[in-house]
Amino acid sequence: MANLNETDLWAAGIYQLEEDDPVLGGPTGIDNLAPRQLASRTLYQRLRNITPWEATFTYPANVAYVNYGGSTWKSVGESLNVAPGADTAKWVRWAFTDAELALKVGDAVSVHEAKDNPHPQYATDADLAAHLAATNPHPQYATDADLADHVAAANPHPQYATDVDLASHSAAANPHAQYVRHDAAQGLTPAQATQARANIGAEDPGTAVALIQKNAPMFALDTGVANAIVVDYVPASVARVDGMVLWIKAKAANTGGTTINQNGFGAKPVYGLGGAALQGGEIIANCICEVVWNAGLDVYVLIACNGGGLQIAAATNGRHALNRDTADARFAPKAGDAGQTFNVAASTGAGHAVRQDQFTSTNNYQKLPNGIILQWGTANLAGNQGLTFPIAFPGALLYLSAQATSASNNSNVVNVGTTSLTGFSAYPTLNNAQTALAIYWLAIGR
C-alpha cells in the first residue's frame, strides 16, 4: 500500500467530500484530496518549525529550522541529504547546546542566583516578577527607531538609582556576564564569529571592503629618505595603473629631483604640474601629498602637497598663472639698481602708468584698467555753486559724494543738487541755513 503524496505547499482550504462524489482512491482520486491537502500543510509546517533533521526532506532556503547534534540549525540554502554542519552554504548554527552555553557562561548563572539582590534596579520583588511575566519586557528595543530613541534619550537608564550606579555598571569589564555575546572575544570559534558578523552585516577585519573603508589601498606612510620616497600599500599594489591616484604622508622634505618606489616596483621620477622634474621645496615633511601615475610619461605627477611649492607651466595666455621664471623674465629691472625710477607722462587712459603727482594733486582723476574712472577734488563753497570734473565721464556717472573738510561742526551738511557727466552743483548748510564751507568730493563713473 502506497503513502499519500506530500508537497511543501500550504493548501488554501480543505476539500469537503460531496454526496455525489464518486468513490475514487489513488494518487489523484477525489477521496484522497482532503487527506493530501492536510498532509501537505503538515509538511509545510514541519519544514518551518524546529523538528529533527531528516535526510529525505528537501529543505527550502532561509525558512527551515531543525534540531541536529544537540543544537538548532537554520537553512540558508536549499538542501537534500546535507547534514547541518557539513556545508555552511546550506546550514548555519542558530543556537547552542547546554554544554556550550555552560562553557561560555561559566559560573555566572550560579553567582548571579546566589546574590541577595541580583536585580537592584527593581525596587521590589513584585517589580521583578512583573518584569519577568511581561510578554515584551523590553519594548524599547522593538525596532531600530526605538533603539535610536533610547541612545538619544537624556536618561536612557532610569532603572539606575544614581549616577554612581550607572558609572559602576559602565566601568565593569563584563557588565552582562549572563548574556553570551556574539564576538570572538567571548570565545566563539572563527566560524561562529564570522556568522555573528554576517548576521549584523559587518565586514571581517582585513577584507577588501574593510580596507577600502579605511582608504588603506590609496594611503601609505613614506619610509624612505629625502628625495627618495618609499611606500608600501596594503593590500599590496599589483601593478602601476595609468591614472592611479595615491596619497602619501611624506617623511622628509625634498631638496631636488624626487623619486617614488611603490610596493617594490622600482623608483620612478616625480614631476610637477608644469611637466618638469621637481626642484625642491614641493614636498614638506609630515604633509599629505597626492600623486597620479602617468604611464605615458613613465612618471608620477605631484598634484598637491600641503605647504609645498606648486610647480606650474609657463603662461601662454592672458589668464594663465605666471611661474617664477616667467615673472622674473618679464619684470626684472632693465637697467640700474633695484631702486631705479622712471619719469613717465601723466596717465590719460586705461592701462597707463600713473605718475605720483597725479595721486597727490588736489583735483585729478585716474582711469582703471576695467574702464572705471575715479575723480576727486576740493572746493570752497560760498553758497549754491557749480563744480566741474577734471574730465567729462564718457558714459555714465555712477557715484558722487561730498562732505565738509572739517568735522568741527557736525551740524554742517553738504547738499548735492544737479549732476551731469561734466560736473555737479552743491551748497552747504548749517542748521538748515545756507552757509560757506570747504568740502571734499569724490566721483566714480565710466
C-alpha positions, 0 to 999 in steps of 0.5 A: 500500500502506497503513502499519500503524496506530500508537497511543501505547499500550504493548501488554501482550504480543505476539500469537503467530500460531496454526496455525489462524489464518486468513490475514487482512491489513488494518487489523484482520486477525489477521496484522497484530496482532503487527506493530501491537502492536510498532509501537505500543510503538515509538511509545510509546517514541519519544514518551518518549525524546529523538528529533527533533521531528516535526510529525505526532506528537501529543505527550502532556503532561509525558512527551515529550522531543525534540531541536529547534534544537540543544537538548532540549525537554520537553512540558508540554502536549499538542501537534500541529504546535507547534514547541518554542519557539513556545508555552511552554504546550506546550514548555519548554527542558530543556537547552542547546546547546554554544554556550550552555553555552560562553557561560555557562561561559566559560573555566572548563572550560579553567582548571579542566583546566589546574590541577595539582590541580583536585580537592584534596579527593581525596587521590589520583588513584585517589580521583578516578577512583573518584569519577568511575566511581561510578554515584551519586557523590553519594548524599547528595543522593538525596532531600530527607531526605538533603539535610536530613541533610547541612545538619544534619550537624556536618561536612557537608564532610569532603572539606575538609582544614581549616577554612581550606579550607572558609572559602576555598571559602565566601568565593569569589564563584563557588565552582562556576564549572563548574556553570551555575546556574539564576538570572538572575544567571548570565545566563539570559534572563527566560524561562529564569529564570522556568522555573528558578523554576517548576521549584523552585516559587518565586514571581517577585519582585513577584507577588501571592503574593510580596507577600502573603508579605511582608504588603506589601498590609496594611503601609505606612510613614506619610509624612505629618505629625502628625495627618495620616497618609499611606500608600501600599500596594503593590500599590496599594489599589483601593478602601476595603473595609468591614472592611479591616484595615491596619497602619501604622508611624506617623511622628509622634505625634498631638496631636488629631483624626487623619486617614488618606489611603490610596493617594490616596483622600482623608483620612478621620477616625480614631476610637477604640474608644469611637466618638469622634474621637481626642484625642491621645496614641493614636498614638506615633511609630515604633509599629505601629498597626492600623486597620479601615475602617468604611464605615458610619461613613465612618471608620477605627477605631484598634484598637491602637497600641503605647504609645498611649492606648486610647480606650474607651466609657463603662461601662454595666455592672458589668464594663465598663472605666471611661474617664477621664471616667467615673472622674473623674465618679464619684470626684472629691472632693465637697467640700474639698481633695484631702486631705479625710477622712471619719469613717465607722462601723466596717465590719460587712459586705461592701462597707463602708468600713473605718475605720483603727482597725479595721486597727490594733486588736489583735483585729478582723476585716474582711469582703471584698467576695467574702464572705471574712472575715479575723480576727486577734488576740493572746493570752497563753497560760498553758497549754491555753486557749480563744480566741474570734473577734471574730465567729462565721464564718457558714459555714465556717472555712477557715484558722487559724494561730498562732505565738509573738510572739517568735522568741527561742526557736525551740524554742517551738511553738504547738499548735492543738487544737479549732476551731469557727466561734466560736473555737479552743483552743491551748497552747504548748510548749517542748521538748515541755513545756507552757509560757506564751507570747504568740502571734499568730493569724490566721483566714480563713473565710466 
